[in-house]
Amino acid sequence: MSKPANARVIDTGTIVLLLFLFAGPLIRGFMFESELAGAAIIVLLGFLVFLFRGNLPRDMMLLILLALTALYAASVWYGTDRYESLLGLLKISLLAPLYLFARAASPAIMARIWAAWTWLLGLSVPIAVATDRFVDGRLAGFIDYANGYAILLLLGILIAYGLMASFSSSSGGRLLQIPILLCAGGLYLTESRTVMILLFASFAVMFFLGWRSHRMIGLRASAAATLGLIAGAMYGWSPFLAISIAAIFVLLYRVPDAAMSNRAVRMSLLALSPFAAAAVLWFGSGMTERWSTVASRTGEGATRLVYYRDAWSMFTESPVWGFGAGAWTYMQYHYQSAAYFTAFIHSEPLQIMTETGLIGLLLFAAACMALIGRCISYAKRKEGDASLFYAVRGLACCILLAHSLVDFSLSFPYLLGMLFILGATPASEVTATGAVPVQSATMRITIKSLAAATAACLLAVATLLFVSDQLQQAAVRAIAEQRKADAARLLDRSAEAAIFADRVHDRKARLYLSEFESNGDRRYLDVARVENEKSIKLHPEQIWYQKLNSDIRWEQGDDQTSLDLLRDLVSRNRFMVRWREELAQRASANGSPAQRS
């Protein structure tokens, strides 16, 4: 069993948790390669220190997560896109360490960390508004995805509600109404319909959970959330109107509990809050327009049904093992029933099924059910504030999973890690049914050594990916500054650091093709072809590499081979209209038919 954490000392695992929780909302949820690799380096280093200071706990959840990690590791070798499979492996490898850190952390210290996190998340809303972090008129925050930011803000509201009960004896509990107000206002500005529905559903459940013992906290939280929604709607008309709502909130905040506990006042607030929130949804400018497209055949809902149908077709061709992480990104072209591109399927079960098949889905489902079951069981055994806080955390896990059914929120490594941090219960509270049999000293040392070796290997992978990506970014800057020779050298160094370097070779091939188009020197074209052939050798099914091969051959004068390659691409990717037009133009210039007879 791991050593219990001292309530007055923050250990390495808790520090890593703090860094993970606080950095995620500010750097796009670790979505991009360098961000994910950087997060993995910190988490895995913390895990190695964790292993050095104690043993792995006897926890069935840990075994499930390790099995899921092993499956994603295997997908690196059988997957169709090994680079994306590596990134998927890194993302999954974060879960077991984060879960262990959350279990071993002192509940008192973690409560303070959660409180600081809710304040950070709440303050991110006015900062994001002031810095114009909007995408297509929707507040995307520093996550850079409105729906992902919306579900994160909803998690902040839920955690703040649970903490209000834990800190009810201090002024800090009442102050948490401010993050609720800010998060609710930001949630409205994201214009996320699904998250808005989940907000109403979660408040209904929270009232059921804490109505008898925390009635006043429920009233204040719902009032703050309602005013936040109204402020978000008012901001669309005028920022000054939003400020006036903030003034009303200050007045409500100063109303003493004794006055609010009056039955008439209490019933009025309960009746007014849902109607006021519904009115905001109906009359708010941005939200009204989005709700009007729900039943549209061209709306997001209908479009996602197309994704789901095509993803199911892909899954049925490899139902047991899938095609490896990230395969959907380019394999979607082979299964498309309409013209679109989406990097993610917008449904976590389908995403997992296309990546690791039914085995991966069953392991992930088992982990989620065990996580929520453990959280609910812990809440039932506890009493008072601790019971409500863990019940709310279990609810937050359910809300996050429900959202992932229709969006790609769990494709963000940060939100996926949040799921297992939220659902983790203190190590001292694990029941016998959640533990594995006691191991001998030899077995403990063996398991610990294997875990350390695995973490060290993953740490090396993360470091190489991070270095390679940083070199590629430096090459991009060099290209922008017209330092083409420096860019080529940086890309060569990036290819040396990369484990699977097909993307680096492709970027270098495009750089040299661009140079040929600028000055007509055919030596650049020869280098471009060599680099392109390297990328195709590493990933022969990547259609963009094949298309570049056709372009290079056309420039080299190998017209027939170029046309044959492009015809094959067009026949296999029938929704690439631009390619079809390009084929017709080349065939006309070559004097040959665009299509085979």
C-alpha positions in Angstrom: 0.0 0.0 0.0 1.2 3.5 -0.7 2.3 5.6 2.2 -0.5 7.9 3.5 -0.1 11.6 2.7 0.5 14.0 5.6 -2.3 16.5 5.7 0.2 19.4 6.3 2.7 18.4 3.6 2.3 18.6 -0.2 4.0 15.6 -1.8 5.3 15.3 -5.3 2.1 13.7 -6.6 0.0 16.5 -5.2 2.3 19.1 -6.8 1.9 17.4 -10.2 -1.8 17.4 -9.8 -1.8 21.1 -8.9 0.3 21.9 -12.0 -1.9 19.7 -14.2 -5.2 21.2 -13.0 -4.0 24.8 -13.2 -2.2 24.6 -16.5 -4.8 22.8 -18.5 -7.4 25.6 -19.0 -4.6 28.0 -20.0 -2.8 26.0 -22.7 -5.6 24.5 -24.7 -6.1 21.4 -22.6 -2.8 19.8 -23.7 -4.5 19.1 -27.1 -1.5 19.8 -29.3 1.6 17.6 -29.6 4.1 19.7 -27.7 1.6 20.5 -24.9 0.7 16.8 -24.5 4.3 15.7 -24.6 5.2 18.4 -22.0 2.4 17.3 -19.7 3.4 13.7 -20.1 7.0 14.5 -19.2 6.0 16.2 -15.9 3.4 13.6 -14.9 5.7 10.6 -15.7 8.6 12.3 -13.8 6.3 12.7 -10.8 5.2 9.1 -11.2 8.8 7.9 -11.0 9.3 9.9 -7.8 6.0 8.5 -6.5 7.3 4.9 -7.1 10.6 5.7 -5.5 8.9 6.9 -2.3 6.3 4.1 -2.0 4.6 1.0 -3.5 1.8 0.8 -6.0 -1.5 0.5 -4.2 -3.7 -2.6 -4.4 -6.4 -1.2 -6.6 -8.5 -2.9 -9.3 -8.9 0.4 -11.1 -5.2 0.6 -11.6 -5.1 -2.8 -13.3 -7.9 -1.7 -15.7 -6.0 1.5 -16.6 -2.7 -0.4 -17.1 -4.5 -2.9 -19.4 -5.9 0.1 -21.4 -2.5 1.6 -21.6 -1.0 -1.7 -22.8 -3.7 -1.9 -25.5 -2.9 1.6 -26.8 0.8 0.6 -26.7 0.0 -2.4 -28.9 -1.9 -0.2 -31.3 1.3 1.7 -32.1 2.4 -1.4 -34.0 -0.8 -2.5 -35.6 -2.3 1.0 -36.1 -2.5 2.7 -39.5 -0.9 5.9 -38.3 1.9 5.2 -35.8 2.6 8.8 -35.0 -1.0 9.4 -33.9 -1.0 6.1 -32.1 2.0 7.3 -30.1 0.2 10.5 -29.1 -2.9 8.4 -28.1 -0.6 6.2 -26.0 0.8 9.3 -24.2 -2.7 10.6 -23.5 -3.8 7.3 -22.0 -0.6 6.9 -20.0 -1.4 10.0 -18.0 -4.5 8.4 -16.4 -3.0 5.8 -14.0 -0.5 8.3 -12.5 -3.1 11.1 -12.2 -5.5 8.7 -10.6 -2.8 7.5 -8.1 -1.8 11.0 -7.2 -5.4 12.0 -6.6 -6.0 8.9 -4.3 -2.8 9.5 -2.3 -3.3 13.3 -1.8 -4.5 14.7 1.4 -8.3 15.5 1.2 -7.8 18.7 3.1 -5.1 20.0 0.7 -7.0 18.8 -2.3 -10.0 20.8 -1.2 -8.0 23.9 -1.1 -6.5 23.1 -4.5 -10.0 22.6 -5.9 -11.1 25.9 -4.4 -8.2 27.8 -6.0 -8.9 26.0 -9.3 -12.6 27.1 -9.3 -11.4 30.7 -8.8 -8.8 30.4 -11.6 -11.5 29.0 -13.9 -14.0 31.7 -13.0 -11.5 34.5 -13.6 -10.5 33.0 -16.9 -14.0 34.1 -18.2 -13.5 37.9 -17.9 -9.9 37.5 -19.1 -11.0 35.5 -22.1 -13.7 38.1 -22.9 -11.3 41.0 -22.5 -8.8 39.3 -24.8 -11.4 38.5 -27.4 -11.1 34.7 -27.1 -14.2 34.2 -29.3 -14.4 31.8 -32.3 -17.3 32.4 -34.7 -19.0 34.5 -32.1 -18.7 31.9 -29.3 -16.5 32.2 -26.3 -13.8 29.6 -26.7 -11.5 30.7 -23.8 -7.9 29.4 -23.8 -9.2 25.9 -24.6 -9.9 27.2 -28.2 -13.0 25.1 -28.5 -16.3 26.6 -27.3 -18.0 23.3 -26.3 -14.9 22.0 -24.5 -14.7 25.3 -22.6 -18.4 25.1 -21.8 -18.2 21.6 -20.2 -15.1 22.7 -18.2 -17.0 25.7 -16.9 -19.9 23.4 -15.9 -17.4 21.3 -14.0 -16.3 24.4 -12.2 -19.8 25.3 -11.2 -20.4 21.8 -9.8 -17.1 21.7 -7.8 -17.8 25.2 -6.4 -21.2 24.0 -5.3 -19.7 21.0 -3.5 -17.0 23.2 -1.9 -19.6 25.7 -0.6 -20.8 22.9 1.7 -17.3 22.0 2.8 -16.4 25.6 3.6 -19.8 26.6 4.9 -18.4 27.5 8.3 -16.0 30.1 6.7 -16.5 33.2 4.5 -14.7 31.2 1.7 -17.8 29.2 1.2 -20.0 32.1 0.4 -17.3 33.7 -1.8 -17.5 30.7 -4.1 -20.7 32.1 -5.4 -18.5 34.5 -7.5 -16.8 31.7 -9.5 -20.3 30.2 -10.0 -21.6 33.5 -11.4 -18.5 33.9 -13.7 -18.6 30.3 -14.9 -22.3 30.5 -15.7 -21.9 33.7 -17.6 -19.0 32.2 -19.6 -21.0 29.1 -20.2 -23.8 31.1 -21.8 -21.3 33.0 -24.0 -20.0 29.6 -25.3 -23.6 29.1 -26.7 -23.3 25.3 -26.1 -26.7 23.8 -26.2 -25.8 20.4 -24.9 -23.9 21.8 -21.9 -26.8 24.1 -21.1 -29.1 21.2 -20.9 -26.6 19.4 -18.7 -26.5 22.5 -16.5 -30.2 22.3 -15.8 -30.1 18.6 -15.2 -27.1 18.8 -12.8 -28.8 21.4 -10.7 -31.9 19.3 -10.5 -29.8 16.4 -9.2 -27.8 18.6 -6.8 -31.0 19.9 -5.2 -32.1 16.3 -4.7 -28.7 15.5 -3.1 -28.4 18.4 -0.8 -31.8 19.9 -0.3 -32.4 18.8 3.3 -28.9 19.4 4.7 -27.7 22.2 2.5 -30.8 24.1 1.5 -29.3 27.6 1.7 -26.2 26.6 -0.3 -28.4 25.3 -3.0 -30.5 28.5 -3.1 -27.4 30.7 -3.3 -25.7 28.6 -5.9 -28.8 28.5 -8.1 -29.3 32.2 -7.8 -25.6 32.9 -8.7 -25.8 30.6 -11.7 -29.1 32.2 -12.9 -27.7 35.7 -12.6 -24.6 34.5 -14.4 -26.7 33.2 -17.3 -28.6 36.5 -17.4 -25.3 38.5 -17.4 -24.1 36.4 -20.3 -27.2 37.1 -22.3 -27.1 40.8 -21.4 -23.4 41.0 -22.6 -24.6 40.2 -26.1 -26.7 43.3 -26.1 -24.4 45.6 -24.0 -21.4 45.0 -21.6 -22.9 47.7 -19.3 -26.1 45.6 -18.9 -23.9 42.7 -17.7 -22.3 45.0 -15.2 -25.7 45.9 -13.8 -26.4 42.2 -13.3 -23.2 42.0 -11.3 -24.5 44.8 -9.1 -27.7 42.8 -8.4 -25.5 39.8 -7.5 -23.6 42.0 -5.0 -26.9 43.0 -3.4 -28.1 39.4 -3.2 -24.8 38.3 -1.8 -25.2 40.7 1.1 -28.6 39.4 2.0 -28.2 37.4 5.2 -29.1 33.7 5.4 -31.8 34.5 7.9 -33.7 36.6 5.4 -33.2 34.1 2.6 -34.4 31.2 4.8 -37.9 32.8 4.9 -40.2 30.3 3.3 -41.8 32.9 1.0 -38.4 34.2 -0.2 -37.1 30.6 -0.6 -40.0 29.5 -2.7 -39.9 32.7 -4.8 -36.2 32.0 -5.6 -36.9 28.4 -6.4 -39.7 29.3 -8.8 -38.0 32.3 -10.3 -34.6 30.8 -11.1 -35.7 28.2 -13.7 -38.1 30.6 -15.4 -35.5 33.3 -15.6 -32.9 30.9 -17.0 -35.4 29.6 -19.6 -36.3 33.2 -20.6 -32.6 33.9 -21.1 -32.3 30.9 -23.4 -35.3 32.1 -25.4 -34.5 35.7 -25.7 -30.7 35.7 -25.8 -29.5 36.7 -29.2 -26.8 34.1 -29.8 -28.4 31.2 -28.1 -31.8 31.8 -29.9 -30.1 31.5 -33.3 -28.4 28.2 -32.3 -31.5 26.7 -30.9 -33.3 27.5 -34.1 -31.0 25.1 -36.0 -31.6 22.0 -33.8 -34.0 20.4 -36.2 -32.2 21.6 -39.4 -30.9 19.0 -41.8 -27.8 21.1 -42.1 -27.4 21.7 -38.4 -24.7 20.2 -36.2 -26.9 17.4 -35.0 -27.7 16.1 -38.4 -24.0 16.5 -39.5 -22.8 14.5 -36.5 -25.2 11.7 -37.3 -23.3 11.4 -40.6 -20.0 11.1 -38.7 -21.5 8.4 -36.5 -22.8 6.4 -39.4 -19.4 6.6 -41.2 -17.5 5.8 -38.1 -19.7 2.7 -37.5 -18.9 1.5 -41.0 -15.2 1.9 -40.2 -15.5 0.1 -36.9 -17.2 -2.9 -38.5 -14.1 -3.6 -40.6 -12.0 -4.1 -37.5 -14.4 -4.6 -34.5 -12.0 -6.3 -32.1 -8.8 -4.2 -32.2 -9.7 -1.1 -34.2 -7.2 0.8 -36.4 -5.1 2.6 -33.7 -5.4 6.0 -32.2 -5.8 8.9 -34.6 -6.7 6.6 -37.6 -10.0 8.4 -38.1 -8.2 11.7 -39.1 -7.3 10.4 -42.5 -9.3 7.1 -42.8 -12.5 9.0 -42.8 -12.0 9.8 -46.5 -12.4 6.1 -47.3 -15.8 5.8 -45.5 -17.3 9.2 -46.2 -21.0 9.4 -47.2 -20.8 13.2 -47.5 -18.2 15.9 -48.0 -16.7 16.9 -44.6 -13.5 16.9 -42.5 -13.5 16.4 -38.8 -10.4 15.5 -36.8 -12.6 13.7 -34.2 -15.8 11.7 -34.4 -17.6 13.8 -31.7 -18.5 10.7 -29.7 -16.1 9.1 -27.3 -17.5 5.6 -27.5 -17.2 5.6 -31.3 -13.8 7.2 -31.2 -12.5 4.5 -28.9 -14.2 1.8 -31.0 -12.4 2.9 -34.2 -9.1 3.2 -32.3 -9.0 0.0 -30.1 -12.2 -1.8 -31.0 -14.6 -3.5 -28.5 -11.7 -4.5 -26.2 -10.8 -0.8 -25.7 -14.4 0.2 -25.3 -15.0 -2.5 -22.6 -11.9 -1.5 -20.7 -12.7 2.2 -20.8 -16.4 1.5 -19.8 -15.2 -0.7 -16.9 -12.9 2.0 -15.7 -15.6 4.7 -15.8 -18.2 2.5 -14.0 -15.7 1.5 -11.3 -14.7 5.2 -10.9 -18.3 6.4 -10.5 -19.3 3.4 -8.4 -16.4 4.0 -6.0 -17.2 7.7 -5.7 -20.9 7.0 -5.0 -20.0 4.3 -2.5 -17.6 6.7 -0.7 -20.3 9.4 -0.5 -22.8 7.0 1.0 -20.4 5.9 3.7 -19.6 9.5 4.7 -21.8 12.0 6.3 -22.4 15.7 6.0 -20.2 17.9 3.9 -17.8 15.2 2.7 -20.7 13.1 1.5 -22.1 15.9 -0.6 -18.7 16.9 -2.0 -18.0 13.4 -3.3 -21.6 12.9 -4.5 -21.1 16.1 -6.5 -17.8 14.9 -7.9 -19.5 11.7 -9.0 -22.1 13.8 -10.7 -19.4 15.8 -12.4 -18.0 12.5 -13.8 -21.4 11.5 -15.1 -21.9 14.9 -16.7 -18.5 14.8 -18.4 -19.2 11.3 -19.7 -22.7 12.3 -20.9 -21.2 15.2 -22.8 -18.6 12.9 -24.4 -21.4 10.9 -26.0 -22.1 13.7 -28.5 -18.8 15.6 -28.6 -15.0 15.1 -28.5 -14.5 16.6 -25.0 -12.6 13.6 -23.8 -10.2 13.9 -26.7 -8.7 16.7 -24.8 -6.0 15.1 -22.5 -6.9 17.6 -19.8 -10.6 16.8 -19.6 -9.9 13.0 -19.8 -7.4 13.4 -16.9 -10.0 15.5 -15.0 -12.4 12.6 -15.2 -10.1 10.3 -13.2 -9.0 13.0 -10.8 -12.6 13.9 -10.0 -13.6 10.3 -9.4 -10.7 9.3 -7.3 -11.4 8.7 -3.6 -8.8 8.8 -0.8 -6.6 5.6 -0.7 -7.5 4.9 2.9 -11.1 4.5 1.9 -10.8 1.7 -0.7 -13.0 -1.2 0.2 -12.0 -4.8 0.1 -14.0 -5.4 -3.0 -11.9 -2.8 -4.8 -8.6 -4.4 -3.8 -6.5 -7.2 -5.2 -5.0 -9.9 -3.0 -2.0 -9.0 -0.9 1.3 -9.6 -2.8 4.5 -10.9 -1.5 7.5 -8.6 -1.2 9.0 -10.2 -4.3 5.9 -9.5 -6.3 5.7 -5.9 -5.0 9.3 -5.3 -6.1 8.6 -6.9 -9.5 5.5 -4.9 -10.2 7.2 -1.7 -9.0 10.2 -2.3 -11.2 8.0 -3.0 -14.3 6.0 0.1 -13.6 9.1 2.2 -13.3 10.6 0.7 -16.5 7.4 1.4 -18.4 7.2 5.0 -17.1 10.8 5.5 -18.1 10.2 4.3 -21.6 7.1 6.5 -22.0 9.1 9.4 -20.6 11.8 8.9 -23.3 9.0 8.8 -25.9 7.5 12.0 -24.6 10.8 13.7 -24.5 11.7 12.8 -28.1 8.3 13.9 -29.4 8.6 17.2 -27.5 12.0 17.9 -28.9 11.0 16.9 -32.5 7.9 19.1 -32.3 9.8 22.1 -30.9 12.3 21.8 -33.8 9.5 21.7 -36.3 8.0 24.9 -34.7 11.4 26.5 -35.0 11.5 25.5 -38.7 8.1 27.1 -39.2 9.4 30.4 -37.7 12.5 30.1 -39.9 10.4 29.7 -43.0 8.3 32.8 -42.0 11.6 34.7 -41.7 12.8 33.5 -45.1 15.6 31.5 -43.6 14.9 28.4 -45.7 18.3 26.8 -45.2 18.0 27.0 -41.4 14.5 25.5 -41.7 15.8 22.5 -43.7 18.5 21.9 -41.1 16.0 22.1 -38.3 13.7 19.7 -40.0 16.6 17.2 -40.4 17.2 17.4 -36.7 13.5 17.0 -36.0 13.4 13.8 -38.2 16.4 12.4 -36.2 14.5 13.0 -32.9 11.2 11.8 -34.1 10.2 8.2 -33.6 8.1 8.1 -36.7 9.3 10.9 -39.0 6.8 10.8 -41.9 5.3 14.2 -41.0 8.7 15.8 -40.9 9.7 14.4 -44.3 6.4 15.6 -45.7 6.9 19.1 -44.3 10.4 19.2 -45.8 9.1 17.9 -49.2 6.6 20.7 -49.3 9.3 23.3 -48.3 11.5 22.2 -51.3 8.5 22.1 -53.7 7.7 25.6 -52.7 11.3 26.6 -53.4 11.1 25.0 -56.8 7.9 26.9 -57.6 9.6 30.2 -56.5 12.8 30.0 -58.6 12.3 27.0 -61.0 15.5 25.2 -59.8 14.8 21.5 -60.5 17.4 20.4 -57.8 14.8 21.5 -55.2 12.2 19.3 -57.0 14.5 16.3 -56.8 15.0 16.7 -53.1 11.2 17.2 -52.6 10.6 13.8 -54.3 13.2 12.0 -52.2 11.6 13.4 -49.0 8.1 12.6 -50.2 9.1 9.0 -50.9 10.5 8.7 -47.4 7.2 9.9 -45.9 5.2 7.5 -48.2 7.5 4.6 -47.1 6.7 5.3 -43.5 3.0 5.8 -44.0 2.0 4.4 -47.5 -1.8 4.9 -47.0 -1.7 8.6 -46.2 -3.6 10.2 -49.1 -2.0 13.6 -48.6 1.5 12.2 -49.1 0.2 10.4 -52.2 -1.3 13.6 -53.6 2.0 15.4 -53.1 3.7 12.6 -55.0 1.3 13.1 -57.9 2.1 16.9 -57.8 5.8 16.4 -57.8 5.7 13.9 -60.6 3.6 16.3 -62.7 6.2 19.0 -62.2 9.0 16.6 -63.2 7.2 15.8 -66.4 6.1 12.3 -65.5 2.6 13.2 -66.6 1.1 9.7 -67.0 2.3 8.4 -63.6 1.0 11.6 -62.1 -2.4 11.2 -63.7 -2.6 7.5 -62.7 -1.9 8.4 -59.1 -4.5 11.2 -59.1 -7.1 9.0 -60.8 -6.7 6.4 -58.1 -6.9 9.0 -55.3 -10.1 10.5 -56.9 -11.7 7.1 -57.3 -11.0 6.2 -53.6 -12.0 9.7 -52.2 -15.0 10.6 -54.2 -15.8 13.8 -52.1 -12.5 15.5 -53.0 -14.1 17.8 -55.5 -11.0 20.0 -55.8 -8.9 16.9 -56.7 -11.5 15.9 -59.3 -11.3 19.3 -60.9 -7.5 19.2 -60.9 -7.6 15.8 -62.5 -9.7 17.1 -65.3 -7.4 20.1 -65.9 -4.3 17.9 -66.0 -5.9 15.3 -68.3 -7.0 18.1 -70.6 -3.5 19.5 -70.7 -2.1 16.0 -71.3 -4.6 15.1 -73.9 -5.9 12.0 -72.1 -9.3 11.2 -70.6 -9.8 12.2 -67.0 -11.3 8.9 -66.0 -10.4 5.3 -66.9 -12.9 3.6 -69.2 
